[in-house]
């Protein structure tokens, strides 16, 4: 499929993007991200790897639009982190007094 990213045309296929990103370690998620296989990649990382351009040359919206058209699932923000377990009253008081959090 022909995609325009940073005013340059790219002929991308879903299989090519999947194969290219299989060799790459995902960076920590801070904003918009795309699911490729079972892994989550920041859209800017995907854009940089696939187009071989500097991240300053394109926007997250351009890459998100291209990845969505190719059939990947894109997400607007970083996934929610699991909530920290609630402290018991004794643990909370100990923490407030500067002691260890576990009793």
Biopython code that builds the backbone (N, CA, C, O; Angstrom):
import numpy as np
from Bio.PDB.StructureBuilder import StructureBuilder

atoms = [
    (1, "UNK", "N", (0.845, -1.165, 0.000)),
    (1, "UNK", "CA", (0.000, 0.000, 0.000)),
    (1, "UNK", "C", (0.896, 1.235, 0.000)),
    (1, "UNK", "O", (1.911, 1.284, 0.695)),
    (2, "UNK", "N", (0.516, 2.195, -0.764)),
    (2, "UNK", "CA", (1.285, 3.426, -0.869)),
    (2, "UNK", "C", (0.877, 4.360, 0.262)),
    (2, "UNK", "O", (-0.302, 4.677, 0.421)),
    (3, "UNK", "N", (1.859, 4.800, 1.049)),
    (3, "UNK", "CA", (1.633, 5.698, 2.175)),
    (3, "UNK", "C", (2.540, 6.912, 2.028)),
    (3, "UNK", "O", (3.681, 6.799, 1.579)),
    (4, "UNK", "N", (2.022, 8.072, 2.409)),
    (4, "UNK", "CA", (2.823, 9.289, 2.389)),
    (4, "UNK", "C", (3.183, 9.626, 3.832)),
    (4, "UNK", "O", (2.304, 9.872, 4.658)),
    (5, "UNK", "N", (4.482, 9.634, 4.130)),
    (5, "UNK", "CA", (4.974, 9.992, 5.450)),
    (5, "UNK", "C", (6.080, 11.013, 5.248)),
    (5, "UNK", "O", (7.047, 10.756, 4.531)),
    (6, "UNK", "N", (5.937, 12.168, 5.879)),
    (6, "UNK", "CA", (6.910, 13.263, 5.760)),
    (6, "UNK", "C", (7.099, 13.676, 4.301)),
    (6, "UNK", "O", (8.220, 13.919, 3.853)),
    (7, "UNK", "N", (5.994, 13.752, 3.571)),
    (7, "UNK", "CA", (5.969, 14.168, 2.167)),
    (7, "UNK", "C", (6.704, 13.226, 1.222)),
    (7, "UNK", "O", (6.978, 13.590, 0.079)),
    (8, "UNK", "N", (7.027, 12.015, 1.687)),
    (8, "UNK", "CA", (7.688, 11.034, 0.831)),
    (8, "UNK", "C", (6.779, 9.822, 0.687)),
    (8, "UNK", "O", (6.193, 9.375, 1.673)),
    (9, "UNK", "N", (6.650, 9.281, -0.519)),
    (9, "UNK", "CA", (5.817, 8.084, -0.717)),
    (9, "UNK", "C", (6.579, 6.815, -0.326)),
    (9, "UNK", "O", (7.764, 6.670, -0.623)),
    (10, "UNK", "N", (5.882, 5.907, 0.341)),
    (10, "UNK", "CA", (6.452, 4.620, 0.724)),
    (10, "UNK", "C", (5.472, 3.532, 0.315)),
    (10, "UNK", "O", (4.266, 3.660, 0.529)),
    (11, "UNK", "N", (5.994, 2.460, -0.274)),
    (11, "UNK", "CA", (5.180, 1.289, -0.581)),
    (11, "UNK", "C", (5.409, 0.282, 0.541)),
    (11, "UNK", "O", (6.437, -0.394, 0.583)),
    (12, "UNK", "N", (4.446, 0.191, 1.442)),
    (12, "UNK", "CA", (4.564, -0.673, 2.610)),
    (12, "UNK", "C", (3.518, -1.772, 2.573)),
    (12, "UNK", "O", (2.408, -1.577, 2.077)),
    (13, "UNK", "N", (3.885, -2.923, 3.102)),
    (13, "UNK", "CA", (2.907, -3.996, 3.298)),
    (13, "UNK", "C", (2.953, -4.393, 4.764)),
    (13, "UNK", "O", (3.941, -4.151, 5.458)),
    (14, "UNK", "N", (1.882, -4.999, 5.219)),
    (14, "UNK", "CA", (1.802, -5.409, 6.614)),
    (14, "UNK", "C", (2.887, -6.429, 6.940)),
    (14, "UNK", "O", (3.486, -6.379, 8.014)),
    (15, "UNK", "N", (3.141, -7.352, 6.020)),
    (15, "UNK", "CA", (4.166, -8.377, 6.244)),
    (15, "UNK", "C", (5.564, -7.773, 6.347)),
    (15, "UNK", "O", (6.361, -8.206, 7.179)),
    (16, "UNK", "N", (5.873, -6.778, 5.510)),
    (16, "UNK", "CA", (7.181, -6.127, 5.558)),
    (16, "UNK", "C", (7.388, -5.400, 6.877)),
    (16, "UNK", "O", (8.460, -5.488, 7.475)),
    (17, "UNK", "N", (6.355, -4.673, 7.341)),
    (17, "UNK", "CA", (6.461, -3.944, 8.600)),
    (17, "UNK", "C", (6.635, -4.929, 9.756)),
    (17, "UNK", "O", (7.462, -4.707, 10.640)),
    (18, "UNK", "N", (5.865, -6.007, 9.754)),
    (18, "UNK", "CA", (5.963, -7.021, 10.811)),
    (18, "UNK", "C", (7.356, -7.635, 10.832)),
    (18, "UNK", "O", (7.949, -7.790, 11.900)),
    (19, "UNK", "N", (7.883, -7.986, 9.664)),
    (19, "UNK", "CA", (9.217, -8.595, 9.592)),
    (19, "UNK", "C", (10.302, -7.619, 10.043)),
    (19, "UNK", "O", (11.251, -8.017, 10.718)),
    (20, "UNK", "N", (10.168, -6.354, 9.679)),
    (20, "UNK", "CA", (11.157, -5.353, 10.065)),
    (20, "UNK", "C", (11.138, -5.129, 11.567)),
    (20, "UNK", "O", (12.196, -5.045, 12.192)),
    (21, "UNK", "N", (9.950, -5.031, 12.157)),
    (21, "UNK", "CA", (9.842, -4.723, 13.585)),
    (21, "UNK", "C", (10.124, -5.942, 14.460)),
    (21, "UNK", "O", (10.339, -5.800, 15.664)),
    (22, "UNK", "N", (10.127, -7.132, 13.873)),
    (22, "UNK", "CA", (10.426, -8.343, 14.641)),
    (22, "UNK", "C", (11.857, -8.302, 15.180)),
    (22, "UNK", "O", (12.143, -8.886, 16.225)),
    (23, "UNK", "N", (12.748, -7.620, 14.476)),
    (23, "UNK", "CA", (14.161, -7.556, 14.857)),
    (23, "UNK", "C", (14.456, -6.421, 15.841)),
    (23, "UNK", "O", (15.594, -6.272, 16.285)),
    (24, "UNK", "N", (13.439, -5.620, 16.186)),
    (24, "UNK", "CA", (13.645, -4.409, 16.970)),
    (24, "UNK", "C", (13.081, -4.581, 18.381)),
    (24, "UNK", "O", (11.999, -5.141, 18.562)),
    (25, "UNK", "N", (13.824, -4.094, 19.375)),
    (25, "UNK", "CA", (13.352, -4.120, 20.761)),
    (25, "UNK", "C", (12.473, -2.889, 20.993)),
    (25, "UNK", "O", (12.892, -1.773, 20.685)),
    (26, "UNK", "N", (11.261, -3.070, 21.531)),
    (26, "UNK", "CA", (10.376, -1.913, 21.757)),
    (26, "UNK", "C", (10.946, -0.965, 22.813)),
    (26, "UNK", "O", (11.503, -1.395, 23.823)),
    (27, "UNK", "N", (10.792, 0.331, 22.553)),
    (27, "UNK", "CA", (11.168, 1.344, 23.525)),
    (27, "UNK", "C", (10.044, 1.490, 24.551)),
    (27, "UNK", "O", (8.931, 1.028, 24.303)),
    (28, "UNK", "N", (10.308, 2.117, 25.692)),
    (28, "UNK", "CA", (9.228, 2.350, 26.660)),
    (28, "UNK", "C", (8.125, 3.215, 26.045)),
    (28, "UNK", "O", (8.400, 4.143, 25.285)),
    (29, "UNK", "N", (6.889, 2.900, 26.380)),
    (29, "UNK", "CA", (5.748, 3.620, 25.821)),
    (29, "UNK", "C", (5.492, 4.891, 26.607)),
    (29, "UNK", "O", (5.386, 4.864, 27.833)),
    (30, "UNK", "N", (5.394, 6.007, 25.896)),
    (30, "UNK", "CA", (5.096, 7.279, 26.539)),
    (30, "UNK", "C", (3.898, 7.967, 25.923)),
    (30, "UNK", "O", (3.291, 8.825, 26.564)),
    (31, "UNK", "N", (3.546, 7.624, 24.724)),
    (31, "UNK", "CA", (2.433, 8.267, 24.048)),
    (31, "UNK", "C", (1.721, 7.263, 23.162)),
    (31, "UNK", "O", (1.479, 6.123, 23.559)),
    (32, "UNK", "N", (1.390, 7.701, 21.956)),
    (32, "UNK", "CA", (0.684, 6.830, 21.019)),
    (32, "UNK", "C", (1.549, 5.623, 20.679)),
    (32, "UNK", "O", (2.768, 5.727, 20.543)),
    (33, "UNK", "N", (0.883, 4.469, 20.544)),
    (33, "UNK", "CA", (1.627, 3.254, 20.230)),
    (33, "UNK", "C", (0.831, 2.365, 19.299)),
    (33, "UNK", "O", (-0.383, 2.516, 19.158)),
    (34, "UNK", "N", (1.531, 1.434, 18.663)),
    (34, "UNK", "CA", (0.929, 0.512, 17.709)),
    (34, "UNK", "C", (1.249, -0.915, 18.143)),
    (34, "UNK", "O", (2.351, -1.206, 18.607)),
    (35, "UNK", "N", (0.268, -1.793, 17.983)),
    (35, "UNK", "CA", (0.458, -3.200, 18.317)),
    (35, "UNK", "C", (0.865, -3.940, 17.052)),
    (35, "UNK", "O", (0.126, -3.970, 16.069)),
    (36, "UNK", "N", (2.054, -4.538, 17.091)),
    (36, "UNK", "CA", (2.555, -5.324, 15.969)),
    (36, "UNK", "C", (2.852, -6.710, 16.519)),
    (36, "UNK", "O", (3.759, -6.884, 17.334)),
    (37, "UNK", "N", (2.092, -7.680, 16.074)),
    (37, "UNK", "CA", (2.193, -9.016, 16.654)),
    (37, "UNK", "C", (1.649, -8.971, 18.069)),
    (37, "UNK", "O", (0.516, -8.545, 18.294)),
    (38, "UNK", "N", (2.458, -9.410, 19.020)),
    (38, "UNK", "CA", (2.056, -9.347, 20.424)),
    (38, "UNK", "C", (2.805, -8.255, 21.170)),
    (38, "UNK", "O", (2.719, -8.173, 22.396)),
    (39, "UNK", "N", (3.543, -7.411, 20.442)),
    (39, "UNK", "CA", (4.341, -6.380, 21.098)),
    (39, "UNK", "C", (3.797, -4.996, 20.779)),
    (39, "UNK", "O", (3.145, -4.788, 19.756)),
    (40, "UNK", "N", (4.078, -4.053, 21.676)),
    (40, "UNK", "CA", (3.632, -2.669, 21.524)),
    (40, "UNK", "C", (4.852, -1.789, 21.272)),
    (40, "UNK", "O", (5.826, -1.834, 22.024)),
    (41, "UNK", "N", (4.792, -0.988, 20.211)),
    (41, "UNK", "CA", (5.875, -0.087, 19.847)),
    (41, "UNK", "C", (5.355, 1.347, 19.807)),
    (41, "UNK", "O", (4.228, 1.573, 19.366)),
    (42, "UNK", "N", (6.151, 2.325, 20.260)),
    (42, "UNK", "CA", (5.765, 3.723, 20.049)),
    (42, "UNK", "C", (5.684, 3.997, 18.548)),
    (42, "UNK", "O", (6.519, 3.517, 17.781)),
    (43, "UNK", "N", (4.685, 4.766, 18.131)),
    (43, "UNK", "CA", (4.521, 5.001, 16.692)),
    (43, "UNK", "C", (5.732, 5.711, 16.094)),
    (43, "UNK", "O", (6.074, 5.484, 14.934)),
    (44, "UNK", "N", (6.378, 6.563, 16.874)),
    (44, "UNK", "CA", (7.547, 7.261, 16.335)),
    (44, "UNK", "C", (8.706, 6.295, 16.092)),
    (44, "UNK", "O", (9.467, 6.479, 15.143)),
    (45, "UNK", "N", (8.851, 5.279, 16.923)),
    (45, "UNK", "CA", (9.892, 4.278, 16.714)),
    (45, "UNK", "C", (9.596, 3.490, 15.441)),
    (45, "UNK", "O", (10.498, 3.236, 14.643)),
    (46, "UNK", "N", (8.346, 3.105, 15.253)),
    (46, "UNK", "CA", (7.961, 2.364, 14.049)),
    (46, "UNK", "C", (8.229, 3.212, 12.813)),
    (46, "UNK", "O", (8.767, 2.720, 11.821)),
    (47, "UNK", "N", (7.851, 4.492, 12.873)),
    (47, "UNK", "CA", (8.079, 5.380, 11.731)),
    (47, "UNK", "C", (9.551, 5.517, 11.401)),
    (47, "UNK", "O", (9.934, 5.526, 10.231)),
    (48, "UNK", "N", (10.373, 5.625, 12.423)),
    (48, "UNK", "CA", (11.814, 5.767, 12.202)),
    (48, "UNK", "C", (12.416, 4.508, 11.583)),
    (48, "UNK", "O", (13.232, 4.595, 10.666)),
    (49, "UNK", "N", (12.017, 3.343, 12.080)),
    (49, "UNK", "CA", (12.583, 2.089, 11.585)),
    (49, "UNK", "C", (12.099, 1.802, 10.159)),
    (49, "UNK", "O", (12.886, 1.414, 9.296)),
    (50, "UNK", "N", (10.822, 1.994, 9.927)),
    (50, "UNK", "CA", (10.240, 1.644, 8.627)),
    (50, "UNK", "C", (10.679, 2.613, 7.530)),
    (50, "UNK", "O", (10.978, 2.183, 6.416)),
    (51, "UNK", "N", (10.722, 3.917, 7.829)),
    (51, "UNK", "CA", (11.055, 4.902, 6.800)),
    (51, "UNK", "C", (12.541, 5.238, 6.742)),
    (51, "UNK", "O", (13.008, 5.819, 5.762)),
    (52, "UNK", "N", (13.296, 4.872, 7.797)),
    (52, "UNK", "CA", (14.712, 5.208, 7.914)),
    (52, "UNK", "C", (14.931, 6.727, 7.894)),
    (52, "UNK", "O", (15.952, 7.209, 7.405)),
    (53, "UNK", "N", (13.959, 7.470, 8.430)),
    (53, "UNK", "CA", (14.067, 8.921, 8.532)),
    (53, "UNK", "C", (14.183, 9.318, 9.990)),
    (53, "UNK", "O", (13.861, 8.537, 10.885)),
    (54, "UNK", "N", (14.642, 10.527, 10.220)),
    (54, "UNK", "CA", (14.725, 11.061, 11.567)),
    (54, "UNK", "C", (13.308, 11.309, 12.091)),
    (54, "UNK", "O", (12.415, 11.681, 11.330)),
    (55, "UNK", "N", (13.112, 11.104, 13.379)),
    (55, "UNK", "CA", (11.780, 11.262, 13.985)),
    (55, "UNK", "C", (11.254, 12.686, 13.864)),
    (55, "UNK", "O", (10.044, 12.903, 13.908)),
    (56, "UNK", "N", (12.130, 13.635, 13.715)),
    (56, "UNK", "CA", (11.688, 15.032, 13.592)),
    (56, "UNK", "C", (11.075, 15.326, 12.231)),
    (56, "UNK", "O", (10.468, 16.380, 12.042)),
    (57, "UNK", "N", (11.226, 14.408, 11.279)),
    (57, "UNK", "CA", (10.732, 14.640, 9.925)),
    (57, "UNK", "C", (9.259, 14.306, 9.743)),
    (57, "UNK", "O", (8.665, 14.711, 8.743)),
    (58, "UNK", "N", (8.655, 13.585, 10.669)),
    (58, "UNK", "CA", (7.253, 13.193, 10.518)),
    (58, "UNK", "C", (6.543, 13.302, 11.857)),
    (58, "UNK", "O", (7.170, 13.485, 12.901)),
    (59, "UNK", "N", (5.217, 13.186, 11.803)),
    (59, "UNK", "CA", (4.423, 13.276, 13.029)),
    (59, "UNK", "C", (3.876, 11.904, 13.395)),
    (59, "UNK", "O", (3.837, 10.992, 12.569)),
    (60, "UNK", "N", (3.458, 11.777, 14.638)),
    (60, "UNK", "CA", (2.848, 10.529, 15.096)),
    (60, "UNK", "C", (1.553, 10.269, 14.335)),
    (60, "UNK", "O", (1.206, 9.117, 14.074)),
    (61, "UNK", "N", (0.849, 11.314, 13.982)),
    (61, "UNK", "CA", (-0.403, 11.170, 13.237)),
    (61, "UNK", "C", (-0.202, 10.543, 11.863)),
    (61, "UNK", "O", (-1.006, 9.717, 11.430)),
    (62, "UNK", "N", (0.865, 10.932, 11.181)),
    (62, "UNK", "CA", (1.149, 10.362, 9.866)),
    (62, "UNK", "C", (1.413, 8.863, 9.964)),
    (62, "UNK", "O", (0.900, 8.082, 9.163)),
    (63, "UNK", "N", (2.215, 8.468, 10.949)),
    (63, "UNK", "CA", (2.548, 7.051, 11.104)),
    (63, "UNK", "C", (1.319, 6.274, 11.572)),
    (63, "UNK", "O", (1.066, 5.165, 11.100)),
    (64, "UNK", "N", (0.559, 6.854, 12.498)),
    (64, "UNK", "CA", (-0.660, 6.191, 12.980)),
    (64, "UNK", "C", (-1.625, 5.954, 11.827)),
    (64, "UNK", "O", (-2.202, 4.873, 11.711)),
    (65, "UNK", "N", (-1.801, 6.943, 10.987)),
    (65, "UNK", "CA", (-2.700, 6.809, 9.833)),
    (65, "UNK", "C", (-2.225, 5.708, 8.895)),
    (65, "UNK", "O", (-3.031, 4.911, 8.414)),
    (66, "UNK", "N", (-0.916, 5.658, 8.630)),
    (66, "UNK", "CA", (-0.367, 4.635, 7.735)),
    (66, "UNK", "C", (-0.508, 3.238, 8.338)),
    (66, "UNK", "O", (-0.894, 2.299, 7.643)),
    (67, "UNK", "N", (-0.197, 3.098, 9.632)),
    (67, "UNK", "CA", (-0.284, 1.778, 10.276)),
    (67, "UNK", "C", (-1.733, 1.303, 10.370)),
    (67, "UNK", "O", (-2.002, 0.110, 10.232)),
    (68, "UNK", "N", (-2.665, 2.224, 10.602)),
    (68, "UNK", "CA", (-4.080, 1.857, 10.640)),
    (68, "UNK", "C", (-4.546, 1.380, 9.270)),
    (68, "UNK", "O", (-5.286, 0.401, 9.171)),
    (69, "UNK", "N", (-4.118, 2.067, 8.216)),
    (69, "UNK", "CA", (-4.494, 1.655, 6.861)),
    (69, "UNK", "C", (-3.911, 0.288, 6.504)),
    (69, "UNK", "O", (-4.491, -0.450, 5.708)),
    (70, "UNK", "N", (-2.758, -0.046, 7.095)),
    (70, "UNK", "CA", (-2.150, -1.358, 6.846)),
    (70, "UNK", "C", (-2.814, -2.467, 7.657)),
    (70, "UNK", "O", (-2.591, -3.648, 7.389)),
    (71, "UNK", "N", (-3.633, -2.095, 8.652)),
    (71, "UNK", "CA", (-4.354, -3.097, 9.427)),
    (71, "UNK", "C", (-3.838, -3.327, 10.825)),
    (71, "UNK", "O", (-4.275, -4.263, 11.494)),
    (72, "UNK", "N", (-2.909, -2.491, 11.291)),
    (72, "UNK", "CA", (-2.413, -2.610, 12.656)),
    (72, "UNK", "C", (-3.333, -1.861, 13.606)),
    (72, "UNK", "O", (-4.026, -0.929, 13.200)),
    (73, "UNK", "N", (-3.341, -2.265, 14.860)),
    (73, "UNK", "CA", (-4.138, -1.583, 15.875)),
    (73, "UNK", "C", (-3.297, -0.489, 16.507)),
    (73, "UNK", "O", (-2.220, -0.754, 17.042)),
    (74, "UNK", "N", (-3.791, 0.746, 16.445)),
    (74, "UNK", "CA", (-3.087, 1.884, 17.017)),
    (74, "UNK", "C", (-3.865, 2.401, 18.226)),
    (74, "UNK", "O", (-5.094, 2.343, 18.259)),
    (75, "UNK", "N", (-3.134, 2.903, 19.213)),
    (75, "UNK", "CA", (-3.727, 3.394, 20.450)),
    (75, "UNK", "C", (-3.245, 4.820, 20.688)),
    (75, "UNK", "O", (-2.110, 5.167, 20.363)),
    (76, "UNK", "N", (-4.127, 5.646, 21.261)),
    (76, "UNK", "CA", (-3.824, 7.068, 21.424)),
    (76, "UNK", "C", (-2.797, 7.354, 22.508)),
    (76, "UNK", "O", (-1.946, 8.222, 22.315)),
    (77, "UNK", "N", (-2.840, 6.662, 23.637)),
    (77, "UNK", "CA", (-1.928, 6.972, 24.736)),
    (77, "UNK", "C", (-1.255, 5.727, 25.261)),
    (77, "UNK", "O", (-1.569, 4.611, 24.847)),
    (78, "UNK", "N", (-0.328, 5.929, 26.175)),
    (78, "UNK", "CA", (0.385, 4.800, 26.769)),
    (78, "UNK", "C", (-0.588, 3.946, 27.569)),
    (78, "UNK", "O", (-1.524, 4.479, 28.164)),
    (79, "UNK", "N", (-0.386, 2.629, 27.598)),
    (79, "UNK", "CA", (-1.304, 1.765, 28.344)),
    (79, "UNK", "C", (-1.254, 2.066, 29.832)),
    (79, "UNK", "O", (-0.223, 2.479, 30.363)),
    (80, "UNK", "N", (-2.373, 1.855, 30.491)),
    (80, "UNK", "CA", (-2.459, 2.133, 31.923)),
    (80, "UNK", "C", (-1.564, 1.171, 32.694)),
    (80, "UNK", "O", (-1.518, -0.024, 32.404)),
    (81, "UNK", "N", (-0.861, 1.708, 33.672)),
    (81, "UNK", "CA", (-0.016, 0.891, 34.526)),
    (81, "UNK", "C", (-0.892, 0.272, 35.612)),
    (81, "UNK", "O", (-1.827, 0.919, 36.084)),
    (82, "UNK", "N", (-0.611, -0.958, 36.014)),
    (82, "UNK", "CA", (-1.405, -1.545, 37.081)),
    (82, "UNK", "C", (-1.236, -0.740, 38.367)),
    (82, "UNK", "O", (-0.146, -0.255, 38.671)),
    (83, "UNK", "N", (-2.325, -0.607, 39.112)),
    (83, "UNK", "CA", (-2.295, 0.177, 40.339)),
    (83, "UNK", "C", (-1.435, -0.519, 41.391)),
    (83, "UNK", "O", (-1.417, -1.746, 41.483)),
    (84, "UNK", "N", (-0.734, 0.272, 42.171)),
    (84, "UNK", "CA", (0.077, -0.283, 43.246)),
    (84, "UNK", "C", (-0.845, -0.856, 44.313)),
    (84, "UNK", "O", (-1.919, -0.307, 44.556)),
    (85, "UNK", "N", (-0.448, -1.941, 44.946)),
    (85, "UNK", "CA", (-1.315, -2.514, 45.977)),
    (85, "UNK", "C", (-1.504, -1.520, 47.125)),
    (85, "UNK", "O", (-0.575, -0.802, 47.494)),
    (86, "UNK", "N", (-2.705, -1.487, 47.678)),
    (86, "UNK", "CA", (-3.015, -0.566, 48.762)),
    (86, "UNK", "C", (-2.248, -0.970, 50.021)),
    (86, "UNK", "O", (-2.080, -2.153, 50.319)),
    (87, "UNK", "N", (-1.795, 0.032, 50.736)),
    (87, "UNK", "CA", (-1.082, -0.222, 51.982)),
    (87, "UNK", "C", (-2.072, -0.426, 53.117)),
    (87, "UNK", "O", (-3.142, 0.183, 53.141)),
    (88, "UNK", "N", (-1.711, -1.276, 54.044)),
    (88, "UNK", "CA", (-2.523, -1.438, 55.244)),
    (88, "UNK", "C", (-2.292, -0.213, 56.123)),
    (88, "UNK", "O", (-1.304, 0.492, 55.921)),
    (89, "UNK", "N", (-3.158, 0.066, 57.081)),
    (89, "UNK", "CA", (-2.949, 1.231, 57.959)),
    (89, "UNK", "C", (-1.604, 1.206, 58.671)),
    (89, "UNK", "O", (-0.983, 2.256, 58.839)),
    (90, "UNK", "N", (-1.139, 0.033, 59.093)),
    (90, "UNK", "CA", (0.150, -0.061, 59.778)),
    (90, "UNK", "C", (1.287, 0.273, 58.814)),
    (90, "UNK", "O", (2.222, 0.979, 59.191)),
    (91, "UNK", "N", (1.224, -0.223, 57.575)),
    (91, "UNK", "CA", (2.259, 0.059, 56.588)),
    (91, "UNK", "C", (2.272, 1.541, 56.222)),
    (91, "UNK", "O", (3.338, 2.135, 56.063)),
    (92, "UNK", "N", (1.082, 2.138, 56.088)),
    (92, "UNK", "CA", (0.995, 3.555, 55.747)),
    (92, "UNK", "C", (1.589, 4.411, 56.867)),
    (92, "UNK", "O", (2.339, 5.348, 56.591)),
    (93, "UNK", "N", (1.268, 4.106, 58.115)),
    (93, "UNK", "CA", (1.814, 4.857, 59.242)),
    (93, "UNK", "C", (3.328, 4.681, 59.304)),
    (93, "UNK", "O", (4.047, 5.641, 59.583)),
    (94, "UNK", "N", (3.810, 3.501, 59.055)),
    (94, "UNK", "CA", (5.241, 3.247, 59.084)),
    (94, "UNK", "C", (5.944, 4.038, 57.998)),
    (94, "UNK", "O", (7.030, 4.575, 58.215)),
    (95, "UNK", "N", (5.320, 4.109, 56.821)),
    (95, "UNK", "CA", (5.906, 4.868, 55.724)),
    (95, "UNK", "C", (5.933, 6.349, 56.057)),
    (95, "UNK", "O", (6.920, 7.026, 55.768)),
    (96, "UNK", "N", (4.859, 6.868, 56.664)),
    (96, "UNK", "CA", (4.810, 8.288, 57.018)),
    (96, "UNK", "C", (5.865, 8.646, 58.054)),
    (96, "UNK", "O", (6.360, 9.773, 58.075)),
    (97, "UNK", "N", (6.211, 7.691, 58.913)),
    (97, "UNK", "CA", (7.219, 7.928, 59.934)),
    (97, "UNK", "C", (8.638, 7.672, 59.428)),
    (97, "UNK", "O", (9.604, 7.842, 60.173)),
    (98, "UNK", "N", (8.764, 7.266, 58.171)),
    (98, "UNK", "CA", (10.075, 7.075, 57.568)),
    (98, "UNK", "C", (10.650, 5.696, 57.761)),
    (98, "UNK", "O", (11.833, 5.483, 57.498)),
    (99, "UNK", "N", (9.855, 4.761, 58.210)),
    (99, "UNK", "CA", (10.318, 3.392, 58.398)),
    (99, "UNK", "C", (10.099, 2.557, 57.169)),
    (99, "UNK", "O", (9.653, 3.074, 56.145)),
    (100, "UNK", "N", (10.402, 1.264, 57.242)),
    (100, "UNK", "CA", (10.148, 0.370, 56.101)),
    (100, "UNK", "C", (8.651, 0.244, 55.856)),
    (100, "UNK", "O", (7.857, 0.357, 56.789)),
    (101, "UNK", "N", (8.261, 0.010, 54.607)),
    (101, "UNK", "CA", (6.844, -0.046, 54.256)),
    (101, "UNK", "C", (6.206, -1.377, 54.586)),
    (101, "UNK", "O", (4.980, -1.448, 54.680)),
    (102, "UNK", "N", (6.976, -2.432, 54.765)),
    (102, "UNK", "CA", (6.392, -3.723, 55.093)),
    (102, "UNK", "C", (6.692, -4.077, 56.541)),
    (102, "UNK", "O", (7.777, -3.797, 57.049)),
    (103, "UNK", "N", (5.730, -4.689, 57.189)),
    (103, "UNK", "CA", (5.883, -5.043, 58.612)),
    (103, "UNK", "C", (6.001, -6.527, 58.738)),
    (103, "UNK", "O", (6.137, -7.044, 59.847)),
]
sb = StructureBuilder()
sb.init_structure("model")
sb.init_model(0)
sb.init_chain("A")
sb.init_seg("    ")
for serial, (resi, resn, name, xyz) in enumerate(atoms, 1):
    if name == "N":
        sb.init_residue(resn, " ", resi, " ")
    sb.init_atom(name, np.array(xyz, "f"), 0.0, 1.0, " ", f" {name:<3s}", serial, name[0])
structure = sb.get_structure()
